[in-house]
Amino acid sequence: MVSSGIQKRKVNDFFGIIEGIIVFEKGKLDVLEVIRELDGKFLKKKYKYHFRNIENEMIFRYDNMPHHKQLENFPHHKHSP
């Protein structure tokens, strides 16, 4: 790991956002998580992990956006070039 920058933001009393970037020698990983607190537990409601190479080309992305309903593991899925 070369560097990283992660920020946490409180949206309201129930939701928060964790986002940032982790830079490696040959690429970088963008991270986004929307977290909900419910009964003292933290639940990951939305997420996106996007890994790109040094030329900024996508290597893969994992997310849970509900746009591939035909998948067995909906809404969780992987994108690749």
Z-matrix of the N, CA and C atoms (Angstrom, degrees):
N
C 1 1.448
C 2 1.522 1 107.84
N 3 1.321 2 115.55 1 131.64
C 4 1.456 3 121.66 2 179.64
C 5 1.521 4 110.72 3 -92.06
N 6 1.331 5 116.64 4 -45.39
C 7 1.466 6 120.77 5 179.53
C 8 1.522 7 109.17 6 -160.78
N 9 1.319 8 114.48 7 168.36
C 10 1.461 9 119.32 8 176.39
C 11 1.515 10 109.39 9 -155.34
N 12 1.294 11 114.76 10 155.49
C 13 1.458 12 122.06 11 175.04
C 14 1.513 13 108.44 12 -148.16
N 15 1.308 14 116.11 13 110.45
C 16 1.463 15 121.73 14 -178.32
C 17 1.522 16 108.15 15 -121.19
N 18 1.324 17 116.74 16 131.09
C 19 1.460 18 121.96 17 177.71
C 20 1.521 19 109.31 18 -117.88
N 21 1.322 20 114.69 19 147.13
C 22 1.464 21 121.47 20 175.47
C 23 1.523 22 107.17 21 -121.61
N 24 1.331 23 116.42 22 132.37
C 25 1.466 24 121.01 23 178.97
C 26 1.515 25 109.95 24 -129.63
N 27 1.303 26 115.21 25 134.55
C 28 1.457 27 120.53 26 173.41
C 29 1.521 28 107.71 27 -87.10
N 30 1.314 29 117.28 28 124.17
C 31 1.462 30 122.00 29 178.39
C 32 1.523 31 109.56 30 -86.64
N 33 1.316 32 115.95 31 -47.55
C 34 1.466 33 122.04 32 175.76
C 35 1.531 34 107.28 33 -157.98
N 36 1.311 35 118.30 34 -164.70
C 37 1.465 36 120.59 35 -177.48
C 38 1.523 37 113.53 36 -68.21
N 39 1.319 38 118.25 37 -12.21
C 40 1.461 39 121.31 38 -175.50
C 41 1.525 40 114.25 39 -118.11
N 42 1.328 41 118.55 40 -22.53
C 43 1.460 42 121.93 41 -174.37
C 44 1.522 43 111.88 42 -123.22
N 45 1.329 44 114.48 43 146.27
C 46 1.453 45 121.83 44 173.60
C 47 1.514 46 109.71 45 -142.78
N 48 1.328 47 115.75 46 163.39
C 49 1.459 48 121.88 47 -179.50
C 50 1.523 49 108.76 48 -126.48
N 51 1.317 50 115.32 49 134.73
C 52 1.458 51 122.61 50 172.30
C 53 1.519 52 105.77 51 -116.60
N 54 1.329 53 116.30 52 124.85
C 55 1.464 54 118.77 53 179.10
C 56 1.513 55 110.00 54 -148.96
N 57 1.317 56 114.60 55 154.36
C 58 1.445 57 118.69 56 178.47
C 59 1.507 58 112.36 57 168.59
N 60 1.325 59 113.28 58 -166.02
C 61 1.458 60 120.33 59 -176.94
C 62 1.523 61 108.80 60 -140.17
N 63 1.308 62 115.15 61 141.90
C 64 1.461 63 122.35 62 174.36
C 65 1.523 64 106.04 63 -120.12
N 66 1.322 65 116.54 64 123.35
C 67 1.462 66 121.57 65 -176.18
C 68 1.527 67 109.13 66 -104.11
N 69 1.325 68 115.01 67 128.49
C 70 1.461 69 122.90 68 176.28
C 71 1.527 70 108.19 69 -110.92
N 72 1.306 71 117.59 70 171.47
C 73 1.460 72 120.58 71 179.61
C 74 1.521 73 112.34 72 -60.59
N 75 1.326 74 117.83 73 -34.16
C 76 1.465 75 120.66 74 -175.17
C 77 1.518 76 113.68 75 -117.75
N 78 1.327 77 116.97 76 19.89
C 79 1.455 78 118.54 77 178.87
C 80 1.508 79 112.29 78 169.39
N 81 1.319 80 115.12 79 -172.37
C 82 1.462 81 120.05 80 179.24
C 83 1.519 82 110.30 81 -148.45
N 84 1.314 83 114.46 82 153.58
C 85 1.452 84 122.24 83 -178.68
C 86 1.517 85 108.68 84 -121.10
N 87 1.337 86 116.18 85 118.73
C 88 1.464 87 121.83 86 173.17
C 89 1.518 88 107.51 87 -90.25
N 90 1.319 89 116.08 88 135.31
C 91 1.461 90 122.27 89 -177.10
C 92 1.523 91 109.15 90 -124.72
N 93 1.321 92 116.45 91 134.60
C 94 1.465 93 121.85 92 173.35
C 95 1.520 94 107.76 93 -143.70
N 96 1.327 95 116.06 94 125.94
C 97 1.461 96 121.28 95 176.50
C 98 1.522 97 108.87 96 -135.91
N 99 1.312 98 116.44 97 135.28
C 100 1.462 99 122.62 98 172.05
C 101 1.521 100 105.90 99 -107.07
N 102 1.321 101 115.38 100 120.67
C 103 1.461 102 122.07 101 -173.33
C 104 1.523 103 109.61 102 -113.45
N 105 1.327 104 115.73 103 139.11
C 106 1.465 105 121.08 104 175.53
C 107 1.520 106 109.16 105 -119.52
N 108 1.325 107 115.73 106 136.04
C 109 1.464 108 121.22 107 174.65
C 110 1.512 109 107.52 108 -97.06
N 111 1.331 110 116.13 109 127.99
C 112 1.458 111 121.51 110 -179.74
C 113 1.521 112 108.12 111 -143.98
N 114 1.299 113 116.05 112 117.99
C 115 1.470 114 122.12 113 179.38
C 116 1.528 115 112.33 114 54.37
N 117 1.332 116 116.15 115 41.32
C 118 1.459 117 120.60 116 177.78
C 119 1.512 118 115.04 117 78.48
N 120 1.325 119 117.85 118 4.13
C 121 1.464 120 122.09 119 178.59
C 122 1.522 121 109.01 120 -113.59
N 123 1.321 122 115.79 121 149.86
C 124 1.456 123 121.14 122 179.23
C 125 1.521 124 109.43 123 -105.83
N 126 1.324 125 116.24 124 126.05
C 127 1.460 126 122.91 125 -177.58
C 128 1.523 127 109.65 126 -116.18
N 129 1.322 128 116.61 127 132.12
C 130 1.460 129 121.13 128 176.82
C 131 1.521 130 107.58 129 -83.23
N 132 1.335 131 117.31 130 107.60
C 133 1.459 132 121.78 131 -176.72
C 134 1.527 133 112.04 132 -84.57
N 135 1.325 134 116.74 133 -42.64
C 136 1.465 135 121.73 134 178.53
C 137 1.519 136 107.83 135 -137.16
N 138 1.329 137 115.68 136 150.72
C 139 1.455 138 118.89 137 175.88
C 140 1.527 139 110.30 138 -153.94
N 141 1.324 140 113.94 139 157.67
C 142 1.464 141 122.01 140 173.24
C 143 1.523 142 107.14 141 -151.91
N 144 1.326 143 116.52 142 127.99
C 145 1.457 144 123.17 143 174.36
C 146 1.526 145 106.25 144 -125.03
N 147 1.310 146 116.72 145 114.30
C 148 1.465 147 121.92 146 -172.51
C 149 1.530 148 108.33 147 -120.91
N 150 1.337 149 116.50 148 111.92
C 151 1.458 150 121.43 149 -179.26
C 152 1.519 151 109.61 150 -102.33
N 153 1.345 152 115.92 151 127.70
C 154 1.467 153 122.44 152 -179.58
C 155 1.523 154 109.93 153 -125.94
N 156 1.328 155 115.95 154 150.71
C 157 1.460 156 119.35 155 177.54
C 158 1.528 157 110.16 156 -81.79
N 159 1.321 158 115.62 157 -178.05
C 160 1.462 159 120.87 158 -176.11
C 161 1.531 160 112.55 159 -64.96
N 162 1.345 161 116.81 160 -22.77
C 163 1.468 162 121.03 161 176.06
C 164 1.529 163 111.56 162 -86.57
N 165 1.315 164 116.94 163 6.57
C 166 1.470 165 124.47 164 178.81
C 167 1.531 166 112.94 165 71.45
N 168 1.334 167 117.45 166 21.59
C 169 1.463 168 122.46 167 177.04
C 170 1.527 169 109.22 168 -91.02
N 171 1.330 170 116.06 169 141.22
C 172 1.456 171 119.95 170 -178.80
C 173 1.527 172 111.20 171 -65.92
N 174 1.333 173 115.36 172 130.99
C 175 1.460 174 122.27 173 170.27
C 176 1.530 175 107.97 174 -93.65
N 177 1.346 176 116.47 175 -50.22
C 178 1.464 177 122.25 176 173.63
C 179 1.518 178 109.24 177 -164.55
N 180 1.303 179 114.77 178 164.18
C 181 1.462 180 121.35 179 173.67
C 182 1.523 181 107.90 180 -144.54
N 183 1.309 182 116.13 181 133.06
C 184 1.466 183 122.39 182 171.93
C 185 1.514 184 107.50 183 -108.66
N 186 1.328 185 117.05 184 137.95
C 187 1.459 186 119.89 185 173.49
C 188 1.520 187 109.70 186 -157.64
N 189 1.312 188 114.66 187 174.21
C 190 1.468 189 119.66 188 177.34
C 191 1.524 190 111.07 189 -125.06
N 192 1.321 191 116.15 190 32.69
C 193 1.455 192 120.11 191 174.85
C 194 1.529 193 108.81 192 -70.67
N 195 1.315 194 117.88 193 136.30
C 196 1.477 195 121.04 194 -171.99
C 197 1.527 196 113.79 195 -82.27
N 198 1.341 197 117.23 196 62.50
C 199 1.463 198 119.15 197 -179.43
C 200 1.526 199 114.13 198 -120.82
N 201 1.316 200 118.42 199 9.15
C 202 1.471 201 121.22 200 175.76
C 203 1.531 202 109.03 201 -132.99
N 204 1.310 203 116.09 202 67.10
C 205 1.467 204 121.74 203 -172.91
C 206 1.522 205 113.67 204 -64.38
N 207 1.322 206 118.40 205 -18.58
C 208 1.460 207 121.28 206 -178.64
C 209 1.527 208 112.63 207 -77.61
N 210 1.317 209 118.72 208 -11.99
C 211 1.459 210 121.35 209 -177.08
C 212 1.522 211 112.02 210 -75.79
N 213 1.310 212 115.39 211 144.16
C 214 1.464 213 121.48 212 -179.17
C 215 1.529 214 112.18 213 -61.66
N 216 1.329 215 117.00 214 -36.05
C 217 1.459 216 120.93 215 -177.56
C 218 1.535 217 112.78 216 -99.40
N 219 1.326 218 116.68 217 24.30
C 220 1.466 219 122.83 218 178.69
C 221 1.520 220 110.03 219 -49.56
N 222 1.319 221 120.22 220 135.86
C 223 1.461 222 127.70 221 3.55
C 224 1.528 223 114.09 222 -91.45
N 225 1.331 224 118.59 223 2.29
C 226 1.464 225 122.23 224 -176.62
C 227 1.526 226 109.51 225 -76.87
N 228 1.335 227 116.05 226 130.99
C 229 1.459 228 118.72 227 -179.33
C 230 1.524 229 111.44 228 -162.20
N 231 1.319 230 114.58 229 166.95
C 232 1.461 231 122.80 230 -179.52
C 233 1.520 232 109.25 231 -117.85
N 234 1.328 233 115.19 232 137.35
C 235 1.464 234 122.11 233 172.52
C 236 1.528 235 107.28 234 -105.85
N 237 1.301 236 116.93 235 141.20
C 238 1.461 237 121.03 236 173.41
C 239 1.521 238 107.82 237 -143.31
N 240 1.339 239 116.15 238 154.98
C 241 1.481 240 118.77 239 -176.32
C 242 1.516 241 113.05 240 -64.47
